[in-house]
């Protein structure tokens, strides 16, 4: 029975029932925050190598886009030259 009275006195020191409720809310909120932090740590560890992979993919894509741009420029130049040749042939043939 003395332990119960000591517990009641301790609760009273916290601010009565409001203090106890605040303590319970704080306890569960803190546990929830810690659980959330642990979950995000696991997720971050799982996807840790993905950033490097994405950088590699972007670099490869950039190289491919550069090569495709050069090919497109060469095709435009070849098309322009072909047009000039066709125009010259038409003039020669009287069209």
C-alpha positions as CSV (number, residue, x, y, z in Angstrom):
1,X,0.0,0.0,0.0
2,X,2.8,2.5,0.6
3,X,4.0,2.0,-2.9
4,X,0.6,3.0,-4.3
5,X,0.7,6.1,-2.2
6,X,4.2,6.9,-3.5
7,X,2.9,6.4,-7.0
8,X,0.0,8.7,-6.4
9,X,2.3,11.3,-5.0
10,X,4.6,11.0,-8.0
11,X,1.7,11.4,-10.3
12,X,0.5,14.5,-8.4
13,X,3.9,16.0,-8.7
14,X,3.6,15.7,-12.5
15,X,0.6,17.9,-12.6
16,X,-2.2,15.6,-11.7
17,X,-4.1,13.6,-14.3
18,X,-3.2,16.2,-17.0
19,X,0.4,15.6,-16.4
20,X,0.0,11.8,-16.6
21,X,-1.9,12.1,-19.9
22,X,0.8,14.4,-21.2
23,X,3.4,11.9,-20.2
24,X,1.5,9.0,-21.9
25,X,1.1,11.0,-25.0
26,X,4.8,12.0,-25.0
27,X,5.8,8.4,-24.5
28,X,3.7,7.1,-27.5
29,X,4.7,10.0,-29.7
30,X,8.3,9.4,-29.0
31,X,8.0,5.7,-29.7
32,X,6.2,6.5,-32.9
33,X,9.0,9.0,-34.0
34,X,11.7,6.4,-33.2
35,X,9.9,3.7,-35.1
36,X,9.5,6.1,-38.1
37,X,13.2,6.9,-37.9
38,X,14.2,3.2,-37.9
39,X,11.9,2.5,-40.9
40,X,13.4,5.4,-42.9
41,X,16.9,4.2,-42.0
42,X,16.1,0.7,-43.4
43,X,14.7,2.2,-46.5
44,X,17.6,4.5,-47.0
45,X,20.0,1.6,-46.6
46,X,18.0,-0.4,-49.1
47,X,18.3,2.3,-51.8
48,X,21.8,3.5,-50.9
49,X,23.4,2.2,-54.1
50,X,20.6,3.5,-56.4
51,X,22.0,7.0,-56.5
52,X,25.2,5.8,-58.0
53,X,23.3,3.6,-60.5
54,X,21.2,6.6,-61.5
55,X,24.2,8.8,-62.0
56,X,25.7,6.1,-64.3
57,X,22.5,5.8,-66.3
58,X,22.4,9.6,-66.7
59,X,26.0,9.7,-67.9
60,X,25.4,6.8,-70.4
61,X,22.2,8.6,-71.6
62,X,24.1,11.8,-72.0
63,X,26.7,10.1,-74.1
64,X,24.1,8.4,-76.2
65,X,22.2,11.7,-76.7
66,X,25.5,13.4,-77.8
67,X,26.1,10.6,-80.3
68,X,22.6,10.8,-81.6
69,X,22.9,14.6,-82.0
70,X,26.0,14.2,-84.1
71,X,24.3,11.6,-86.2
72,X,21.3,13.9,-86.7
73,X,23.6,16.7,-87.7
74,X,25.3,14.5,-90.2
75,X,22.0,13.4,-91.7
76,X,20.9,17.0,-92.0
77,X,24.1,17.9,-93.8
78,X,23.7,14.9,-96.1
79,X,20.1,15.8,-96.8
80,X,21.1,19.3,-97.7
81,X,23.9,18.1,-100.0
82,X,21.5,15.7,-101.7
83,X,19.0,18.5,-102.2
84,X,21.6,20.6,-103.8
85,X,22.6,17.7,-106.1
86,X,19.0,17.1,-107.1
87,X,18.4,20.8,-107.8
88,X,21.6,20.9,-109.9
89,X,20.5,17.8,-111.9
90,X,17.1,19.4,-112.5
91,X,18.7,22.5,-113.8
92,X,20.9,20.4,-116.1
93,X,17.9,18.4,-117.3
94,X,15.8,21.5,-117.9
95,X,13.2,21.2,-115.2
